[in-house]
Structure formats: structure tokens, C-alpha cells
Amino acid sequence: MPGTILTREYRGRVLQVEVLVDGFSFEGERYKSLTAVAKKVTGAHWNGYLFFGIQKKGAAS
């Protein structure tokens, strides 16, 4: 839902991502996917929904 703020702590940092109509906003930059945000933060490929705790591993979509 646009306007929702997703929060996650990672390596001592509190990360906040805003859900937009057409993507996500993180630290003043726009991203098309949560996966892109997670990759920016970690430097590795992550499922963005798993990284932000929205979907548990192995859960049906």
C-alpha cells in the first residue's frame, strides 16, 4: 500500500523504505523493487520481501 514505511534493522542500522505507487524510496533514491533495495544495502542478491520480513521463507505467494 503506497505510503507504508517498511522498517528493518541490519548490522546496527535502522533501514526505512517507503512504498510508492510505482516502486520504493530508500535514502532519497527510487527503486523499482525491494530486491534492488536489499541489494543496495547488503551488496548481495536477496529476495526483497524476505529481507524486509514481509514473506516467510517457503511461504506460498
Secondary structure as UniProt FT lines:
FT   TURN            2..3
FT   STRAND          5..10
FT   TURN            11..12
FT   STRAND          13..20
FT   TURN            21..22
FT   STRAND          23..26
FT   TURN            27..28
FT   STRAND          29..31
FT   HELIX           34..42
FT   HELIX           48..51
FT   TURN            52..53
FT   TURN            57..58
//
